[in-house]
């Protein structure tokens, strides 16, 4: 009986490893009109509906409730942080949609303000697009918060639809 346990455990482990690796490589296919969904015809403003930090839903108050980001069809973007006391500087820059080798889609934001605002070394940041529809934008990104890196998932809804 004992001689069968080890081969069974190995088979179960291999099945688990193969099935997990396939799900991790699944990409998010964007719709054909992704640019229009994100930026609209003359600019589309999104507000945060909710945020997860390392899998834990965060309380939304203060600056989060007033935060808005607008993507424009000319591939520029801006947020409104600077319009509110103690919410930090407003960010403006350029954006584009790009893909990695496994066809995951990202919004690449480029701005000389990013190193200071997001405490990064480069003037660009990749935001993984998890979902994009006319009424939902869900982005995932890594950010150094306090002393460790966190993975944030922000879900946005459009203003004025």
Secondary structure per residue as TSV (DSSP state, phi and psi in degrees):
chain	resnum	aa	ss	phi	psi
A	1	X	-	360.0	-43.2
A	2	X	H	-64.0	-32.9
A	3	X	H	-69.6	-17.2
A	4	X	H	-88.4	-20.2
A	5	X	H	-66.5	-45.9
A	6	X	H	-61.6	-48.7
A	7	X	H	-61.2	-36.3
A	8	X	H	-66.1	-42.5
A	9	X	H	-62.5	-39.9
A	10	X	H	-64.4	-43.4
A	11	X	H	-63.7	-44.1
A	12	X	H	-62.8	-41.9
A	13	X	H	-63.4	-43.9
A	14	X	H	-64.2	-42.2
A	15	X	H	-62.4	-43.6
A	16	X	H	-62.7	-42.4
A	17	X	H	-66.9	-41.7
A	18	X	H	-67.1	-44.8
A	19	X	H	-68.8	-34.3
A	20	X	H	-69.9	-39.4
A	21	X	H	-67.2	-32.0
A	22	X	H	-68.6	-40.0
A	23	X	H	-71.5	-29.4
A	24	X	H	-70.6	-24.0
A	25	X	T	-92.8	-2.1
A	26	X	-	-63.8	130.9
A	27	X	-	-101.5	160.7
A	28	X	-	-97.7	115.0
A	29	X	-	-86.5	123.5
A	30	X	-	-83.5	151.0
A	31	X	-	-68.0	161.0
A	32	X	T	-56.9	-34.6
A	33	X	T	-97.8	35.6
A	34	X	H	-58.0	-41.2
A	35	X	H	-63.3	-41.8
A	36	X	H	-68.8	-38.4
A	37	X	H	-62.1	-38.8
A	38	X	H	-77.9	-43.0
A	39	X	H	-111.9	-10.0
A	40	X	T	65.7	-165.2
A	41	X	T	-84.9	-30.2
A	42	X	T	-135.5	14.7
A	43	X	-	121.8	138.3
A	44	X	E	-131.9	127.5
A	45	X	E	-101.7	133.2
A	46	X	E	-118.8	144.4
A	47	X	E	-121.1	151.4
A	48	X	E	-72.1	126.0
A	49	X	E	-89.8	-42.6
A	50	X	E	-163.0	160.1
A	51	X	E	-135.2	140.2
A	52	X	E	-113.5	135.9
A	53	X	E	-117.3	110.4
A	54	X	T	51.1	40.6
A	55	X	T	88.7	-5.7
A	56	X	E	-105.1	127.7
A	57	X	E	-68.9	132.7
A	58	X	-	-93.3	150.4
A	59	X	-	-70.4	137.7
A	60	X	-	-105.1	113.8
A	61	X	-	-152.2	171.3
A	62	X	T	53.5	-121.4
A	63	X	H	-62.1	-33.0
A	64	X	H	-62.1	-42.3
A	65	X	H	-67.7	-29.3
A	66	X	H	-95.2	-6.3
A	67	X	-	-67.8	133.0
A	68	X	E	-137.4	143.4
A	69	X	E	-130.8	135.7
A	70	X	E	-118.0	126.5
A	71	X	E	-103.8	132.8
A	72	X	-	-109.4	150.7
A	73	X	T	-65.7	-16.6
A	74	X	T	-82.1	12.1
A	75	X	S	71.8	26.3
A	76	X	E	-108.7	162.9
A	77	X	E	-149.2	160.8
A	78	X	E	-157.4	154.1
A	79	X	E	-118.8	178.0
A	80	X	-	-113.7	17.0
A	81	X	G	-52.0	-43.9
A	82	X	G	-65.9	-12.0
A	83	X	G	-79.7	-8.2
A	84	X	S	-124.2	139.6
A	85	X	T	-61.4	134.0
A	86	X	T	63.8	22.2
A	87	X	S	-104.5	3.0
A	88	X	-	90.9	-174.1
A	89	X	-	-82.1	151.3
A	90	X	-	-74.9	146.3
A	91	X	-	-108.8	132.9
A	92	X	E	-135.0	150.0
A	93	X	E	179.1	-154.9
A	94	X	E	-116.3	156.7
A	95	X	E	-140.4	157.8
A	96	X	E	-157.3	158.3
A	97	X	E	-97.1	131.4
A	98	X	E	-136.4	166.3
A	99	X	E	-127.7	154.6
A	100	X	-	-98.0	-172.1
A	101	X	T	-62.8	-30.6
A	102	X	T	-98.1	19.6
A	103	X	-	70.0	20.2
A	104	X	-	-74.1	138.6
A	105	X	E	-96.6	144.4
A	106	X	E	-136.9	149.3
A	107	X	E	-94.2	122.8
A	108	X	E	-101.0	114.0
A	109	X	E	-98.8	131.2
A	110	X	E	-121.2	126.7
A	111	X	-	-162.5	139.9
A	112	X	T	-68.4	-11.0
A	113	X	T	-82.5	-19.7
A	114	X	H	-57.0	-44.5
A	115	X	H	-55.5	-40.7
A	116	X	H	-76.8	-45.6
A	117	X	H	-70.4	-44.4
A	118	X	H	-103.8	4.9
A	119	X	-	55.6	50.7
A	120	X	-	-119.5	163.4
A	121	X	S	-85.7	-18.0
A	122	X	S	-112.4	164.0
A	123	X	S	-93.2	22.8
A	124	X	E	-141.7	158.3
A	125	X	E	-144.4	136.0
A	126	X	E	-99.6	129.3
A	127	X	E	-116.6	113.2
A	128	X	E	-71.2	129.6
A	129	X	E	-86.7	111.9
A	130	X	E	-90.1	-31.2
A	131	X	E	-155.9	137.6
A	132	X	E	-144.0	112.7
A	133	X	-	-133.9	-179.1
A	134	X	S	-64.5	-23.9
A	135	X	S	-121.7	8.6
A	136	X	-	-146.9	132.6
A	137	X	E	-128.7	117.2
A	138	X	E	-118.8	121.8
A	139	X	E	-122.4	145.2
A	140	X	E	-122.6	136.6
A	141	X	E	-155.8	158.8
A	142	X	E	-97.9	144.0
A	143	X	E	-150.8	136.5
A	144	X	E	-81.1	113.0
A	145	X	E	-118.5	122.8
A	146	X	T	61.8	-114.4
A	147	X	T	-109.6	-1.5
A	148	X	E	-134.7	162.8
A	149	X	E	-84.2	137.6
A	150	X	E	-119.6	152.2
A	151	X	E	-104.9	119.0
A	152	X	E	-103.5	142.9
A	153	X	E	-125.1	112.4
A	154	X	E	-104.1	133.5
A	155	X	E	-112.1	124.1
A	156	X	E	-111.2	151.8
A	157	X	E	-126.8	149.7
A	158	X	E	-76.1	154.2
A	159	X	S	-92.8	133.8
A	160	X	-	82.8	20.9
A	161	X	-	-93.8	360.0
